[in-house]
């Protein structure tokens, strides 16, 4: 008889398939990730790593895809939101993009997390690690 962990994993995988999800990354998506070069901070962008960014993720989370910071701007408060720039590494209609379009979200089960993006992308190349340069899109709003 399989151990309870593998039994739960088998149930989770079957539930994913039964609901139209792809629990595995297709071979061409795996190959795409392996051949994707890392990128550096893009020239001409402001370096905002000195801000006190925060995340709603757990302290031990490795897939920080959104960060927020508030800062005083005269009489107003500005809010900056940094969002991982995934499309810089995952071109539209590429194997990874097609897989993500099928699953549309990460799925969390007791046995396993079925991440939207392969781990090399979600926890490294598109994550927003503390004080490491990364490409991100920034949006800001003003609040009084």
N, C-alpha and C positions, 0 to 999 in steps of 0.2 A: 504494500500500500504506500502511495507517495506521502511525503510529509505534508503537513498542513499548509506550509508556505507555497510549495509547488502546486498543491491542489487549488489554492486561492488564485494563483497566477494563471492556471489553466482556465478557471472560470472567468477571470477577467479578460483573458485573450478571446475566449469564445463570445463573451458578451460584446466585446468591441466588434468582432466580425459580424455578429448577429444584427448589430445596429448600423452597419455600413461603414464602420471605421477601419482604418488600416493599422493594426497594432505594430507591424514591422515597417521599417523604411525600405522602400524598393531598392534594389541593387544600384540603379542609376542615381538615386538620391545619395546613397552612401558614397559612390564614386565622385559625385559632384562636391560633397563636403570635403573629401580627401584632397581634391584638386583646387579648392578655393584658397587663394593666397590671403594672408592676413592684411589688414590695411592699417595705416597710421592716421593720426589726426590730420584732417584736411587743412592745408594752408589757407590762411585768410579767415579762419574761424576764431572767435574769442575763446581763450582758455578759461573755463569757469570752474576749474577744480578747487579753487580756494573757497568756494561757497560751502555752506553747511547743508548739503543735500540730505534728504531723507527719503525713505522708501517705506511702503506699507508691507513689504516682504519681511519674513522672519529674519532674525539676525544671522542664521546659518544658511540662508538662501543663496544659491549660486547663480540664479537666473534673474538678475535685476534688470528688468526691461523698462522701468519707469522710475524716475527720481523727481522730487519736487523740492523747491526752496522758495522761501518768501524773503523779500528784502525791502527795506525802506527806500523810497524814492521821493525825497522831499516830504510833502504832506501825505503822499499816497504809499500804499504797499503794493509792490509788484510780486507776482508769482511766476516763477519759471518752472516749466515742466520739460524734463529731458526724456526723450523716448528713443529707445534703441533703433538705429537705422538699419533694419533687417534687409530692406530692399537694396541696400548698397552691396550686399553679398549674395542675395538670393534673387536673381533676375526673374521677371514675370514669365510664367509658363515653363520654367526650368523644372527638373525632377523634384527638387525640394519644394518648390512653390506648388506643384501639382499635388504632392502629398499633403501639404498644409491646407490646400483648398478642399481636399477630401475630408480631413479630420476637423478642420476649423477651430480647434481648441486643444489645449492639453487636457487629458482625462486623468483624474486622480482616483485610484482604487486602493483598497487596503493592501493589495499585493504588489502593486507597481504603479509608477507614474508613466503614462504614455504621453510624452512631451510632443508639442506641436512641431518643434524643430529638433533636429539631432543635437545631442549633448554638446558637441564641439561648437555649435553655433549658439545654442541657448544659454550655456553657462560660461562661455569664453568669448568668442568673437563678437557677439552682439550683446553681451551683458554689459552692465555699467559698473565695473569694479571700482572700488574706492580709490580715488586719486590716480587711476591709470588712464592714459589718454585713450579715448574711444570716439568714434564718429557717432554723433547723435543729432537728432533733429530737436530744435528748441522752439517752444511756443511760450509766449508770455502774455499775461493779462494784467490789467491795472485794476486795483480795488482801492476804494477810498477808506 
